Amino acid sequence: MSQKTRLALAAFLLVGLTVGSVWLGSGSISPYASTYSHAESDECGYLYNIDHWHFLNTFQMLNGDPKHIWAGSVVLRRVLYPIIAYPFMTHWGFNLGGFITNFAIAGLTSLVLIISLFKRFGERAAIVGGLLFATYPGLTYFGGLPYSYFFIAPATVFAFTTLHWLADSPTMVRSLGTGMFLGILATGYDLLPFFLPTSLIILLSRRRVLPLLPLALTMLAPMAFVLWYQTEVMGLSVSNSNSKIYASIAEALRNPTKERYTEWLGLITQTPGIFLHNFTFSAFAALPVAFCLAYLSSRWTLRAKLSTPEWSFLVVAGGLWIFNNFAPPYPGWQMRGTWIARIYQPVFIVYIFYLARVSALTSKKHIASAIVLLIAVACALFQEFVVASPIFGMYRVAGQVYHEFYQHAPVESFATHMNACGARPRGFCKRT
């Protein structure tokens, strides 16, 4: 069997496994809904998150419905996902159309990742990376719901492959192309805090100063246009409880109150445990652990250093974590602590790229290669268990992992919903 035939067959199977992971997160399982104690349900007993209407409002906005119906949504600025989904939602309805959109996005993302890894690192890396992405629980957690949250993982994959392209040859043309493409992706979800600093660090590491400002401006331009259009043309307010959070943190850092220094110190003493938790569960446990094991086992034997996009992305994520968790006390929603590890989810792509890349570094005879492959396979098996186990009536592990990713309700909520509704992906309707 030729290499092209092997890769085509592997890609076909891995894309199928990827969309299968999306399907296993749909219906009554839908972890983003079922891990919440007060999930809503439809006539089939399929579950939806309590914030379902916020995302429905984005479709209603695009559909030209009366403004008073949708103007209260806090996610209207995230326009890319509903724009992509709009034709599907118009034809099949908001819920099913969004689910079909997720299918298509997941399959395309898997294929792009496999091709990118193959061209850059070879066949083995493509298969390992494709397998880790296909079984990634982040696809399942949001995959069954027509929400822009699902776009986080695909957008991160597209962005990270583009950052490697920039790092290969950081010319002005590539800088402008990277800025515009990543800026457009960031209109799907608030990922500029990850994308922009990483891009600038890559340019600085290559001693390319001239493209810094053009890249920054082109990356900021798409979201700036969206915000301008919604405020000046549509008459919307982009200031809401969702968008004010980071302004509150910045204000607390700028002007900490002396009377709350003791409280601030108490918060700082909690950061080691918070870091360990966030690091582990922001990517659903298996990938971070596999990354650490692979790094420790190959750092000296294979001399496998982190690539510039990899370490840059981790540095930026670490900076965001410090910004959130070392801030003085501030009012409103808290972006610190163990309850919201999910805001660091984009780092999952670093772990996938590293494991895939290192698995392709050595010959099959090298013991370090076998160790990395074993780690990657074990990671994929655990991830698949988290994704698929609810179908077989095993809720405890998946429920715990999903809960640690986002602690928005008691840990038993997932099992409670599964026992009440049954673990039924879309296609297994149970009329209520």
N, C-alpha and C positions, 0 to 999 in steps of 0.2 A: 504494500500500500504506500503510495507516494505521500510526501509531507503535506501537499495541498489537500489531498483526499482526507488524510487524518485530521488536519486542522478543520476542514469543512464539516466533517462528521462531529468532531468535538464541539465546534461552535454551535451546530444544530442542537446537540444535546444540552449544552450549557444554556443557550437561549431558552430552550424549553423548560429547563429547571428554574430559570430566573422568573419567567412568567408564572410558573407553578407556585413559586414563593409568594407572588402577588395574590394569586387565587386563594392560597391557604390563609391569607390575611383578610379575607372578605366575608360577607354574610354575617352570621351571628358571632364569628370569631373576632373580626376587626379589632385588634388589640388596642388601638387608640381610643376606641369606644368602650370595649368590654373591660378595660382596666379602670374605667371610671364608674363609680358606684351608682350614678343616676343616668346611665346611658339611655338614649331614646331608641325606639324600634319602629319598623314599618309593618305593613300587613303580612310580610313573610317572616317576621321575627328577626330580620337583619338589623344589626345595631349601628347606631350613629352617635358621634360625640355630641355633647350638649351645645357645642359651638357650631353645629352643623349650619345654622342659618347665616353665620358670618360668611361662609364660603358660598352658600347659595346666593347670597347678595351680590357676589362678584359676577356670577352668571347673569343675574337680573340686571345689573348695571350694563353689561355688554349687550344684553338683549333689548335694551331701550325701555325697560319697565319704568313706571313712575318713580321719581327720585326718592320720595318719602318712604318707599318700600325698602330700599337697599342702602340709603345713605348712612345708616347707623353702624355699618360693619367696620371693624377695626383692621381688616386685611385688604382693603380696596387697592392699596398701593402695590400689592403683589399681583401684577396683571398678566405676566407671561403664561403661567399655568392655565388660567381660565381662557386666555386667547387660544392656546394650543388645543384646549379641550372643547372650545365652543362648538365646532362643527359636530363633534360626537354627541355633546350634550343636547344640541338642537335636534338631532335626529333620534337619539335614544332616551332623552331625558337627562336631568342633572345627575342622578345617582348612577344609573347604568352607563351613561355616556362618559362620566368621569372614570369609572372603573375600566372601561375599554381604553380610555386614554392612558391610564396607568399601565395597562398591559403593553400598549404600543411603546410607551416611553421606556419601560423596563427592558423590553426586548432589544430596542435600538441601542440603549446604553450598554447592555451586555455585549452586543456585537462590536460596538466602537471600542470598548475596553479590551476585548480579545484581540482585535486587529492592531490596536495601538501597542499592546504588550508584545505581540508577535513581531511587529516591525522593529521594535526597540530592543527586545531582550530574547526573542526566540520562541519556539514552539512550547517548550516546557513552561515558561513564564506565562504564556497566554492561557494555557490550560489551568494552571494553578490559580492565577488571578481571576479567571472566569469562574472557576469553581467557588472561590471564596466570595465573590460577589453574588453568585446565583443563590447561595445559601444564607446570605446576610440577612439577619432578622429585621434590619431597618427597612427593607423592602416590604416585609410582611406587616410590620407595625402600622404603617400608614397606607399600605397598598390597596386595601379594599375600599377606601373612602375617597370621594372626589375633592380632596383638599390639597392646597398648594404645599402642605408639609411633605407630601410624597416627592415633590420635586427636589428636595434637599440632596438626597443621595445621587440621583442622575446628574444634577447640575454640578455637584462636586466632582464627579467622574470626568465630565466634559472639561471642567475648569482645570483639573490637575493634569490631564493629558495636554492641554494647551500650555500650561506653565512649563512642562518639559520641553515643548516646542520652542517656547521663548528662551529657556535656559540653553538650548542647543546653539542658538545664534541670536543674541539679543540686539538685533538691528532696530532701526527706527520704524521700519515697515512692520516688523513682527511685534514691536511694542504697541504700535497703534492698533494692529489687528487683535492682539491679546486684550488690550484695554477695552475695545468696543465689544468684543465677543463676551468677555467676562462681565462687562457692565450690563449687557442684555440679559445674561443669565441671572444676574442679581436682581432683575425686576421680577423674577419668579419667587425669590425668597431673599431675606435680609442677609446675604452672604458677603457683602462688600467688606466687612471687618476681617474676613478671612482672605479674600481674594486680593484686595488692593495692597495691604502691607507685604504679603508674600511676593507679589509681583515686583514691588520696589526693592525688596531685599535681594531678589534674584538679579536685578539690574546692577545693584550696588556691588554684589559679590563678583560680578563680571566687569566691574569698573566702568560701567556705562552710565554716565551722569546725564548726558543730553536727553535721552528718552524719558527720564523720570517724570517730568511735568506733563508732557504730551500723553503718556500712558495714564497718569492719574486723571487728567481731564477727560480723556475719552472713556475711561471706566466709570467715572461719576456722571457723565452726561446722560445716559439712558434713564437712570433713576431721577436725576434732576428734571428731565423733561416730563416724566410721569407725574412728579409732585407738582411741577408748575402747571401742567394741564389740568390736574384735578383741582387745584386751588383757584387758578385764575380763570379757566374756561368753564369748569363744571361747578365751581362755587363750593367745593368741599373743604372741610377742615382736616388736615393731615395730622393734627395733634389729638391724640387720644390716649387712653390708659396703656395701650400697647406700645405706642411710639415714644411715650414720655419716660420710659423706664431708665434708659441710659443717660438721659439728661439729668435725672434725679441723682444717679450715681456720680456723674461728673460734678454736679453742684456740691454733693457731699464731700468729694475729694478736694474741691476748691476752697470750701469754707467749713471745715469740721468744727463742731461745737465742743468747747472744752468740757462742758458738763457731761458729755457722753463718752469721754476718753476711756473710762473704765469698761463701758459696754463694748467699745471698739476693740480694746485689748482682749476682751473675752471672745469676741468673734474671731480675732486673729489666731488665738490658741486652738481654735477648731479646724484651722486650715489643713494641717497634715492629713487628718482623717478624711476631710472633704476631698482633697486632691486624690488620694488613693481611690476613693469611691468614684469620683468623676472620671478619672482615667480609665478605670475598669469598665464602668457601665455606660459611658457615653457611646461605646461601640459594642454593647451587648456582651461584654465579658470575654468571649472567646478570642476575638481578634487582638485586643490589647495584650492578653496573656501570651498568645502565640507570637506576637511581635517581640515581646521581651525575651521569650525563650530563644527565638531564632537569632535575635541580635546578640545575646550572650553566648550562644553556641557557635556563632560564625564570625564574631567581631575579630578574633585573633586568628582563627584557623583559615578563614577565607578573606580576611581583611575587608569585610563588607561594610564600608562606611555608608552613612546616610548620604543620599544625593542632595544637591542644592535645593531642589523643590521640596524634598522630604523634610530636611531639617528646618528650612525656612517656614514651612507650613506649621510644623510643631512649635517653633519659637513663637509664631503669631498666635497660635491657639493658647500657648502658655501665657502670653501677655494678656489675652482677653480674660483668661481664668484669674490672673492676678488682679486685673482691673475690677472684676466682679466680686472677688472674695476677700480682697484686702481693703475694700472701700469702707469708709466710716458708716455708721448707721444712717439709713436713708428711708424715707417713707414709701409706702406703696408696695407693689409686687417686688419680691426679693429674687435677685438673680444669683444669689450666693447659696451655698449649701448643697446637701446631697439630693434634694428633692427634684432638681432640674438638670441632671447630667446631660439631658438630650441636647442642650444648646451647644455642646462641643462635638456633636455627631460627625461633622465633616472630617474629623481626623481619621475616620475609618479608612479613607482612601490611601493614606500614608502607610498604614499597616498592610493593606492589600498589595500595594506596589512593592514594598520592601520584601515581603514574603515571596512574591512572584519573581522579583528580580534576583534575589539571593538563590532561589531554587535553581536558577539557570546559570549560575556562575561557574560551576565545576563539573567535572566529568562524573559519570555514574559511579565510578570506583571510589570516589572520595567519600569518607564517612560523614563529613559535614553536610554534604549534599543530601544524603539519606536522612540525616537528622532533621534538616529543614523541611524536606518533603513530608516526613512523618508528622512533624508539628503542624504543617499546613493541612494535611489530610485530617488529623485529629480535630483541628479547629473547624473545618468544614462539616465534619460529622456532628460535632456538638451543636453548631449552628442549625444544621438540618433537624436535629432533635428538637430544638427550641421551636422551630418553624412548624414541624409536622406532628409533634407529640399530642397537641390538643385533639387532632382527628381521632386518635386512638384512646381518648379518655384520660390522658395523662396531663394534668393541668399545673402541677406544682412547680416544676422547673421553669416552664415558659412563663407562668404567672409571676414568679419571683424575678426573672430576668427583665421582663417587660416593666414590672413595678419599679425596679431600681433605675431603669432608663428614665422614667418620668413618674414621680411619686405624687400623682394628682388625686389619689384615693387610697383607701386601705388595700393592703396587699391581697386580701382574700376576694377582692371585687371580681377579678378575672374568673376564678373558679366558681364563684357564685353565679355569674352570668352563664358560664358553660353548663353548669348543672341545671339551670333554669331553662335555657334556650337550646342546649345541645350545641356541639361544635359542627356547624353547617356552613361550608363555604357557599358562595353564590351558585345557584342552580339547584339547591336543595331547599326549596321554599316550604315553610311550615305555616300555613294560614292561621292567623290568630283572631 
